[in-house]
Amino acid sequence: MSAQTPNRNIKMVIAYNGAAYHGWQRQAAGIDTVQERVETAAMHVVGHRLAIHGAGRTDAGVHATGQVANFHSSNMRIPLGGMRRAINSRLPADIAVRSASEAPEGFQASRSAVGKTYRYRIYTAPIRPVELAAQVLHYWRPLDVELMQAGARRLVGTHDFAGFATSADKREDTVRTIYRCEVARAGPEIEVAVRGNGFLYNMVRNIVGTLMDVGRRRWGPRQIDAILETRDRRLGGPCVLPDGLTLVCVHYRPEDLQMAPNPLKTQGI
């Protein structure tokens, strides 16, 4: 697309149940992903080829209520509300575009993000909740929530989280900042909410597995300190299943979403 071609940058907030998909990121032909589904639907609506950029590459089985994606379109005719409805009409029942808005030219869903919030749901009861299949992790024994909360508080702050990353993560910079890590119970369900400026591969699932080991008294909350200090993944708990994990929100600076005034509108044209 040339610089002279009028175009707009469309930002979408997308929700999906990831149980049926091999993650967000487009893969080889024949592998069903959320990105491919949304791209295909959007191309039919705007009438041209496009590339959708997602804020996070959620793994197979991981869900989202606030995934953010953007794409550029030269179709200036379709109102945003009509575009959202038309895209949704071409998506399966387990994917929905919650909102569509126009973003500045330089906005990119991943590069512009300054943080993300994830939620992990654990259902603690002897009998599995079949109505919540693939949405929660079923654990049939009780967990000590107060111990898990004490462990979660030790994760808040800026630390080297190499000990909470899966070995497949080859990034050299493993320092991240966790702004919030909270554990709460509502009936049989325990929710772990984590907000940070960035996450390593499987970092949230490894955190949850470690907090669950604290909750079942395999070790105390100070085990978190040992993992952070030694950077040793072997000292942590298991990487839990993706079923209970949801990308809740992607955070941006307000100024990065601020549209410049349209000179034609300010002149009354």
C-alpha positions as a Markdown table, in Angstrom:
| # | Residue | x | y | z |
|---|---|---|---|---|
| 1 | Met | 0.0 | 0.0 | 0.0 |
| 2 | Ser | 1.6 | 3.3 | -1.1 |
| 3 | Ala | 1.9 | 6.3 | 1.3 |
| 4 | Gln | -0.6 | 8.2 | -0.9 |
| 5 | Thr | -3.4 | 5.6 | -0.6 |
| 6 | Pro | -5.9 | 6.6 | 2.1 |
| 7 | Asn | -6.1 | 3.9 | 4.8 |
| 8 | Arg | -7.1 | 3.5 | 8.4 |
| 9 | Asn | -5.7 | 1.5 | 11.2 |
| 10 | Ile | -8.4 | -0.6 | 12.8 |
| 11 | Lys | -8.0 | -1.8 | 16.4 |
| 12 | Met | -10.2 | -4.6 | 17.5 |
| 13 | Val | -10.8 | -6.2 | 20.9 |
| 14 | Ile | -11.5 | -9.9 | 20.5 |
| 15 | Ala | -12.9 | -12.6 | 22.8 |
| 16 | Tyr | -12.6 | -16.3 | 22.1 |
| 17 | Asn | -12.8 | -19.8 | 23.6 |
| 18 | Gly | -9.5 | -21.3 | 22.6 |
| 19 | Ala | -10.4 | -25.0 | 23.2 |
| 20 | Ala | -10.9 | -25.8 | 19.5 |
| 21 | Tyr | -7.8 | -23.9 | 18.2 |
| 22 | His | -4.1 | -24.3 | 18.0 |
| 23 | Gly | -3.6 | -20.9 | 19.6 |
| 24 | Trp | -3.8 | -17.4 | 18.2 |
| 25 | Gln | -0.9 | -17.3 | 15.8 |
| 26 | Arg | -1.4 | -18.3 | 12.2 |
| 27 | Gln | 0.4 | -21.6 | 11.4 |
| 28 | Ala | 0.8 | -24.0 | 8.4 |
| 29 | Ala | -2.1 | -24.6 | 6.1 |
| 30 | Gly | -4.8 | -26.9 | 7.6 |
| 31 | Ile | -4.0 | -25.9 | 11.3 |
| 32 | Asp | -7.0 | -24.0 | 12.7 |
| 33 | Thr | -6.0 | -20.8 | 14.6 |
| 34 | Val | -7.9 | -17.8 | 15.8 |
| 35 | Gln | -5.8 | -15.3 | 13.8 |
| 36 | Glu | -6.6 | -17.1 | 10.6 |
| 37 | Arg | -10.3 | -17.2 | 11.3 |
| 38 | Val | -10.4 | -13.4 | 12.0 |
| 39 | Glu | -8.2 | -12.5 | 9.1 |
| 40 | Thr | -10.3 | -14.5 | 6.7 |
| 41 | Ala | -13.5 | -12.9 | 8.0 |
| 42 | Ala | -12.1 | -9.4 | 7.9 |
| 43 | Met | -10.8 | -9.8 | 4.3 |
| 44 | His | -14.3 | -10.8 | 3.1 |
| 45 | Val | -15.7 | -7.7 | 4.7 |
| 46 | Val | -13.2 | -5.1 | 3.5 |
| 47 | Gly | -12.6 | -6.6 | 0.1 |
| 48 | His | -8.8 | -6.8 | 0.1 |
| 49 | Arg | -6.0 | -8.8 | 1.5 |
| 50 | Leu | -4.7 | -7.8 | 4.9 |
| 51 | Ala | -2.5 | -8.9 | 7.8 |
| 52 | Ile | -3.8 | -8.8 | 11.4 |
| 53 | His | -1.3 | -8.2 | 14.2 |
| 54 | Gly | -2.3 | -9.6 | 17.6 |
| 55 | Ala | -1.0 | -8.4 | 21.0 |
| 56 | Gly | -0.3 | -11.9 | 22.3 |
| 57 | Arg | 0.4 | -15.3 | 20.9 |
| 58 | Thr | -1.9 | -17.3 | 23.2 |
| 59 | Asp | -1.2 | -21.0 | 23.1 |
| 60 | Ala | -3.5 | -23.8 | 22.1 |
| 61 | Gly | -6.4 | -24.1 | 24.5 |
| 62 | Val | -5.9 | -20.6 | 26.0 |
| 63 | His | -8.9 | -18.2 | 26.0 |
| 64 | Ala | -9.3 | -14.5 | 25.7 |
| 65 | Thr | -11.8 | -11.9 | 26.7 |
| 66 | Gly | -9.5 | -8.9 | 25.8 |
| 67 | Gln | -7.1 | -9.9 | 23.0 |
| 68 | Val | -6.2 | -6.9 | 20.9 |
| 69 | Ala | -5.4 | -6.9 | 17.2 |
| 70 | Asn | -5.1 | -4.3 | 14.5 |
| 71 | Phe | -5.0 | -4.2 | 10.7 |
| 72 | His | -4.8 | -1.5 | 8.0 |
| 73 | Ser | -7.6 | -1.1 | 5.5 |
| 74 | Ser | -8.0 | 1.0 | 2.4 |
| 75 | Asn | -11.8 | 0.5 | 2.6 |
| 76 | Met | -12.9 | 3.9 | 3.9 |
| 77 | Arg | -16.7 | 3.3 | 3.3 |
| 78 | Ile | -17.7 | 0.8 | 6.0 |
| 79 | Pro | -18.6 | 2.4 | 9.3 |
| 80 | Leu | -16.8 | 0.7 | 12.3 |
| 81 | Gly | -20.0 | -0.6 | 13.8 |
| 82 | Gly | -21.1 | -2.2 | 10.6 |
| 83 | Met | -17.6 | -3.6 | 10.1 |
| 84 | Arg | -17.7 | -5.3 | 13.5 |
| 85 | Arg | -21.1 | -6.8 | 12.9 |
| 86 | Ala | -20.1 | -8.0 | 9.4 |
| 87 | Ile | -16.9 | -9.6 | 10.7 |
| 88 | Asn | -18.8 | -11.3 | 13.5 |
| 89 | Ser | -21.4 | -12.7 | 11.1 |
| 90 | Arg | -18.5 | -14.6 | 9.4 |
| 91 | Leu | -16.9 | -15.9 | 12.6 |
| 92 | Pro | -17.7 | -19.2 | 14.4 |
| 93 | Ala | -19.7 | -19.0 | 17.7 |
| 94 | Asp | -16.5 | -19.3 | 19.9 |
| 95 | Ile | -14.9 | -16.1 | 18.5 |
| 96 | Ala | -16.3 | -12.6 | 18.7 |
| 97 | Val | -15.0 | -9.1 | 17.9 |
| 98 | Arg | -16.2 | -7.1 | 21.0 |
| 99 | Ser | -15.2 | -3.6 | 19.6 |
| 100 | Ala | -13.7 | -2.0 | 16.6 |
| 101 | Ser | -12.2 | 1.5 | 16.7 |
| 102 | Glu | -9.8 | 3.6 | 14.6 |
| 103 | Ala | -6.3 | 3.9 | 16.0 |
| 104 | Pro | -3.3 | 6.2 | 15.0 |
| 105 | Glu | -1.2 | 5.1 | 12.0 |
| 106 | Gly | 1.7 | 4.1 | 14.3 |
| 107 | Phe | -0.4 | 1.9 | 16.6 |
| 108 | Gln | 0.6 | -1.8 | 16.6 |
| 109 | Ala | -1.2 | -4.2 | 18.9 |
| 110 | Ser | 1.9 | -5.9 | 20.1 |
| 111 | Arg | 4.6 | -3.3 | 20.0 |
| 112 | Ser | 2.4 | -0.6 | 21.5 |
| 113 | Ala | 1.4 | -2.7 | 24.5 |
| 114 | Val | 2.7 | -1.7 | 27.9 |
| 115 | Gly | 1.3 | -4.6 | 29.8 |
| 116 | Lys | -1.2 | -7.5 | 30.0 |
| 117 | Thr | -3.5 | -9.0 | 32.5 |
| 118 | Tyr | -4.1 | -12.8 | 32.7 |
| 119 | Arg | -6.5 | -14.8 | 34.8 |
| 120 | Tyr | -6.3 | -18.5 | 35.7 |
| 121 | Arg | -9.3 | -20.4 | 37.1 |
| 122 | Ile | -8.9 | -23.4 | 39.3 |
| 123 | Tyr | -12.0 | -25.4 | 40.3 |
| 124 | Thr | -11.4 | -27.3 | 43.6 |
| 125 | Ala | -14.1 | -30.0 | 44.2 |
| 126 | Pro | -14.2 | -33.8 | 44.2 |
| 127 | Ile | -16.3 | -33.9 | 41.0 |
| 128 | Arg | -15.2 | -32.2 | 37.9 |
| 129 | Pro | -17.5 | -29.4 | 36.6 |
| 130 | Val | -18.5 | -30.7 | 33.2 |
| 131 | Glu | -20.3 | -27.5 | 32.3 |
| 132 | Leu | -16.9 | -25.7 | 32.6 |
| 133 | Ala | -14.9 | -28.2 | 30.6 |
| 134 | Ala | -11.8 | -26.6 | 29.0 |
| 135 | Gln | -12.5 | -23.3 | 30.8 |
| 136 | Val | -11.1 | -24.2 | 34.3 |
| 137 | Leu | -8.4 | -26.5 | 35.7 |
| 138 | His | -10.1 | -29.1 | 37.9 |
| 139 | Tyr | -8.2 | -30.0 | 41.0 |
| 140 | Trp | -10.0 | -32.4 | 43.3 |
| 141 | Arg | -8.2 | -31.6 | 46.6 |
| 142 | Pro | -8.5 | -28.4 | 48.8 |
| 143 | Leu | -5.8 | -25.7 | 48.4 |
| 144 | Asp | -4.8 | -23.2 | 51.2 |
| 145 | Val | -5.7 | -19.9 | 49.6 |
| 146 | Glu | -4.0 | -17.8 | 52.3 |
| 147 | Leu | -0.6 | -19.6 | 51.7 |
| 148 | Met | -1.1 | -19.0 | 47.9 |
| 149 | Gln | -1.8 | -15.3 | 48.6 |
| 150 | Ala | 1.4 | -15.1 | 50.6 |
| 151 | Gly | 3.4 | -16.6 | 47.8 |
| 152 | Ala | 1.7 | -14.4 | 45.1 |
| 153 | Arg | 2.7 | -11.2 | 47.0 |
| 154 | Arg | 6.4 | -12.3 | 46.7 |
| 155 | Leu | 6.1 | -12.1 | 42.9 |
| 156 | Val | 5.1 | -8.5 | 42.8 |
| 157 | Gly | 7.9 | -6.1 | 41.7 |
| 158 | Thr | 10.7 | -6.2 | 39.2 |
| 159 | His | 12.5 | -9.6 | 39.1 |
| 160 | Asp | 14.4 | -11.9 | 36.9 |
| 161 | Phe | 11.7 | -14.5 | 36.1 |
| 162 | Ala | 14.0 | -17.0 | 34.3 |
| 163 | Gly | 13.0 | -19.6 | 36.9 |
| 164 | Phe | 9.3 | -19.3 | 35.8 |
| 165 | Ala | 10.0 | -19.6 | 32.1 |
| 166 | Thr | 9.8 | -22.9 | 30.1 |
| 167 | Ser | 13.1 | -24.0 | 28.6 |
| 168 | Ala | 11.7 | -23.2 | 25.1 |
| 169 | Asp | 12.0 | -19.5 | 25.9 |
| 170 | Lys | 15.4 | -18.4 | 24.5 |
| 171 | Arg | 15.1 | -14.7 | 25.3 |
| 172 | Glu | 18.2 | -13.3 | 26.9 |
| 173 | Asp | 16.3 | -10.6 | 28.8 |
| 174 | Thr | 14.2 | -12.4 | 31.4 |
| 175 | Val | 13.6 | -9.4 | 33.7 |
| 176 | Arg | 9.9 | -8.4 | 34.0 |
| 177 | Thr | 7.8 | -6.3 | 36.3 |
| 178 | Ile | 4.7 | -7.8 | 38.0 |
| 179 | Tyr | 2.3 | -5.0 | 39.1 |
| 180 | Arg | -0.3 | -7.3 | 40.6 |
| 181 | Cys | -0.6 | -11.0 | 41.5 |
| 182 | Glu | -3.7 | -11.8 | 43.5 |
| 183 | Val | -5.4 | -15.1 | 44.6 |
| 184 | Ala | -9.1 | -15.1 | 45.5 |
| 185 | Arg | -11.7 | -17.7 | 46.2 |
| 186 | Ala | -15.3 | -17.7 | 45.2 |
| 187 | Gly | -17.0 | -20.9 | 46.3 |
| 188 | Pro | -15.1 | -23.9 | 44.9 |
| 189 | Glu | -13.3 | -21.7 | 42.4 |
| 190 | Ile | -9.9 | -20.1 | 42.9 |
| 191 | Glu | -8.8 | -17.3 | 40.6 |
| 192 | Val | -5.2 | -16.2 | 40.1 |
| 193 | Ala | -4.9 | -12.7 | 38.4 |
| 194 | Val | -1.6 | -11.5 | 37.2 |
| 195 | Arg | -0.8 | -8.1 | 35.6 |
| 196 | Gly | 2.7 | -7.4 | 34.3 |
| 197 | Asn | 4.6 | -5.4 | 31.7 |
| 198 | Gly | 5.5 | -8.6 | 29.9 |
| 199 | Phe | 5.6 | -12.4 | 30.3 |
| 200 | Leu | 8.0 | -15.1 | 29.3 |
| 201 | Tyr | 6.9 | -18.3 | 27.6 |
| 202 | Asn | 4.4 | -20.2 | 29.9 |
| 203 | Met | 5.3 | -17.9 | 32.7 |
| 204 | Val | 1.8 | -17.5 | 34.0 |
| 205 | Arg | 1.1 | -21.2 | 33.9 |
| 206 | Asn | 4.4 | -21.9 | 35.7 |
| 207 | Ile | 3.5 | -19.3 | 38.4 |
| 208 | Val | 0.1 | -20.9 | 38.9 |
| 209 | Gly | 1.6 | -24.4 | 39.2 |
| 210 | Thr | 4.1 | -23.2 | 41.8 |
| 211 | Leu | 1.4 | -21.4 | 43.8 |
| 212 | Met | -0.7 | -24.5 | 43.7 |
| 213 | Asp | 2.2 | -26.5 | 45.2 |
| 214 | Val | 2.3 | -23.8 | 47.9 |
| 215 | Gly | -1.4 | -24.2 | 48.4 |
| 216 | Arg | -1.1 | -27.9 | 48.9 |
| 217 | Arg | 1.8 | -27.4 | 51.3 |
| 218 | Arg | 4.4 | -29.0 | 49.3 |
| 219 | Trp | 6.6 | -26.1 | 50.3 |
| 220 | Gly | 6.1 | -22.6 | 51.8 |
| 221 | Pro | 5.7 | -19.2 | 50.2 |
| 222 | Arg | 9.4 | -18.6 | 50.6 |
| 223 | Gln | 10.0 | -21.1 | 47.8 |
| 224 | Ile | 9.1 | -18.2 | 45.5 |
| 225 | Asp | 12.2 | -16.3 | 46.8 |
| 226 | Ala | 14.4 | -19.3 | 46.1 |
| 227 | Ile | 13.2 | -19.6 | 42.5 |
| 228 | Leu | 13.7 | -15.8 | 41.8 |
| 229 | Glu | 17.1 | -15.8 | 43.4 |
| 230 | Thr | 18.5 | -19.0 | 41.7 |
| 231 | Arg | 16.6 | -18.6 | 38.4 |
| 232 | Asp | 16.2 | -22.4 | 38.6 |
| 233 | Arg | 13.1 | -23.7 | 36.9 |
| 234 | Arg | 13.5 | -27.1 | 38.7 |
| 235 | Leu | 12.6 | -25.5 | 42.0 |
| 236 | Gly | 9.2 | -24.5 | 40.8 |
| 237 | Gly | 5.9 | -26.3 | 40.4 |
| 238 | Pro | 4.5 | -27.9 | 37.2 |
| 239 | Cys | 3.3 | -26.0 | 34.1 |
| 240 | Val | -0.4 | -26.3 | 34.5 |
| 241 | Leu | -2.8 | -27.0 | 31.6 |
| 242 | Pro | -3.8 | -24.2 | 29.3 |
| 243 | Asp | -7.6 | -24.7 | 30.0 |
| 244 | Gly | -7.9 | -22.3 | 32.9 |
| 245 | Leu | -5.9 | -19.4 | 31.3 |
| 246 | Thr | -7.5 | -16.3 | 29.8 |
| 247 | Leu | -5.9 | -13.2 | 28.4 |
| 248 | Val | -8.2 | -10.6 | 30.1 |
| 249 | Cys | -6.8 | -7.3 | 29.0 |
| 250 | Val | -3.9 | -5.6 | 27.0 |
| 251 | His | -2.8 | -2.3 | 28.4 |
| 252 | Tyr | -1.8 | 0.8 | 26.4 |
| 253 | Arg | -0.8 | 4.4 | 27.1 |
| 254 | Pro | -3.8 | 6.7 | 26.4 |
| 255 | Glu | -1.6 | 8.9 | 24.2 |
| 256 | Asp | -0.8 | 5.9 | 21.9 |
| 257 | Leu | -4.5 | 5.5 | 21.2 |
| 258 | Gln | -5.2 | 9.3 | 20.7 |
| 259 | Met | -6.2 | 10.1 | 17.1 |
| 260 | Ala | -4.9 | 13.3 | 15.6 |
| 261 | Pro | -7.6 | 15.8 | 14.7 |
| 262 | Asn | -8.9 | 15.4 | 11.1 |
| 263 | Pro | -8.1 | 18.8 | 9.4 |
| 264 | Leu | -11.0 | 18.3 | 7.0 |
| 265 | Lys | -13.5 | 18.0 | 9.9 |
| 266 | Thr | -12.0 | 21.0 | 11.8 |
| 267 | Gln | -12.5 | 23.1 | 8.6 |
| 268 | Gly | -16.1 | 21.9 | 8.4 |
| 269 | Ile | -15.6 | 20.0 | 5.2 |
